Amino acid sequence: MNEVFTFIDASYLISKSNLWKERDKAIKEKYEKLNNEILPKIAKDKQAKFGCKGGNKFWYGFKKHSSVDMQSGMINKVAVTKAITIDSKGMKHVTPESGSIYADKGYSDKNAKAAAAKRNLHLGAVKKNNMIGKNKDLDKWYTKLRSPYKRIFSKTNHRVKYQRIAKNQFTAFMEAIVHNLKRSIILEDLYPSPEII
């Protein structure tokens, strides 16, 4: 892994909880809503939160941030945060040491720019439609460049088996190791090492 070109993305993790029981407990204790302020008072997993992606996809649990080396397809870093953490704020946990970062629209704000500037990285994030200086051709090229690495996140299980961030962070770390081992076998077949005489 060279960390010259890195793909960063976040995916949702649905918590192992029974929200029906927690909703009933909230009604019993006369809370009007079941939201991120009330949940820590009644939920079994105090660290799980409600999250939203794209304005219409809601879940209760955590968020997994990952960075993938675009040369090898291996996962460099992985971090689990509360579901309420926006993608660009979680980026600081998975930024590489050098090179450039390619990401989607969730990383086109000041938080992502600050995290990239802190490590002197080039940020190639697709800009939102209402942003000044949007270049559709450049954004199309970024999207095409990122698309082969989206499959890494499409095959992951989005339901967690454990409560609390620490246990889910360990699980995400072990899943990344397994992915990298499988990927190393594919890379060995593609680029066999020279025989030693």
N, C-alpha and C positions, 0 to 999 in steps of 0.2 A: 504494500500500500504506500503510494507516494504522496498522497494528500495534495496533488497538484490541482485536480478538479474534484470537487466534492458536491454531492447531491444531498440536500437536507429536506426532511419532511416530518410531519407529525401525524399520528394516527390515534384514534380513540380506543380506550380500553373500558369495557363495561364492567362495573364492580359486581362482586359476588354479594348481593344484598337482596333483601326482600322489601321493596319499597311499599308494598301493600301494608305490611305490618307497621312500617314507619309512618305511613299515611294515617293509619288507624290510631296510632299513638299520638300523632299531631292533632287529630280531631278530638281525641279524648282529653288532651291537655289544652284544648281550645285555641290552638294556633289557626289563623285564617288561611295561611299558605304553607306549602312545603317547598322551601327554597334554600339557597346556600347559607342564609343566616340562621334558619330554624334547624336545618339538618344536624349540625354538630350537637345540638341539645338532645336529639332523640335517636340519631342514627347509631348503629352498631359500629360502623367504620367511620370514624370522625374525620378522616382525611379525604374521603371521597366527596366529590362535588358534582353539581350539574354542569355540563359543558355544552357548547353549541358550535357547530361548524357550518359555515355558509348561510347562516340565518334561518335554516329550516331543519337542521339535523341535530337533535338533542339526545344526550345520553347522561347517565349517572355513573361516575367513576373517575378515571384518570386519563392522562394523555401521554403517549410515548413519542419522544423526539429521537430521531435517528439521523446519523450522517453516513453516507455510503461513498466509498472511493469509486469514482467513475471509471478508473482504468481497470480495476480488478473486479468490481461488483461486490466487494466485501464491506461489511459494516464496520466503520471505524469506532464510533461512539454511540451510546444509547443512554437516554435519561428518561425517567418517569416523573411527571409532575401532576399536580391536581388538574382536573378537567377544565377548570375555569381559567387556567394559564393560557394566554394567547400564544400562538405559534412563535411569533417574533421574540417574545420574552423568554421562551424556553430554548431559543437558538443558542444562547450563551453557554449552555451546558454541553453542546455537541459541536461547537465550531472547531475546525482543524487548526493546526499550528501555522500553516502557510497555504498559499495558493488562492483559488477562487471558489466561490460557493454559488450553486445554482439552485433556485427554489421557486415556489409558486407565489401567488398574490399575497398570501398571508405573511410574507417576509419582505414586503415592499415599504414598510413604515420606518419611523425613526429608531425604534428599538433594534431592529435588525441591522440598520445602517451603523448604529453605535457599536453593536457587538462585532461587526465586521471591521470597522475602523480601529477598534481597540487592538486587534491582532494584525492590522495592516493587510486585510484580505479584500479581494475584489468580490463584490456582491452582484450576482447576476440574477435578480429576482424579476419576475414578470410584474409589470406595473398594473395597477387597477385602472379601469376605464376612465375614471374621473380625474386621474393624476396628470399634472402638468408635465410635458415632455414625454408622453407615452409614444413609443415607437412600435407600431403593430408588427412590422417585419422583424425587428429584434426580439420582441416577445414571442413571435411564432418560432423563431430559431431557438430561443431558450426552451420553449415547450417541447420542441422536437428533440433537443439535446437531453432533456430530462426524462422523456417518456420510457426508455428502456429500463430505467431504475425504479419506476413506479411499481413494477411487478413484484419487487421485493416486499412491498407493503400489502399487496393484494392477497398474498397467501398466508398472512399471519392471522392467528386467532385473536379476535377482539374481545373475548370474554376472559376475565382474569379468575384465577382459582383462589387467590388469597386477598386478605384485607391489608390495608396500610401500604404506604408508598415503598418502604424498604423491601418488603417481600416481593412486591411487583417489580421493583428495580432489579433485584437479583434474578427473577424469572426472565426479564427482558435481556439481561446480560447473558444468561445461559443460552437463550434462544439465538442471540447474535453469534455466540461461539459455535453453536451447531450449524447455523447458516454458513459461517465462514469455513468450517470444516468441509461441508458439502461443496461449497464453491471452490475450495482449494483442489478437490478431486477433479472437478471440471477443468480448472485451469491447468492442472498437471497433464490432463489428456490433450488439451489444446496446445500447450507449450511444454513439451517434455524437456526435462533437464538433460544436458549433454552427458554422455556416458564417460565415466572416469576410467582411463586406461592404466 
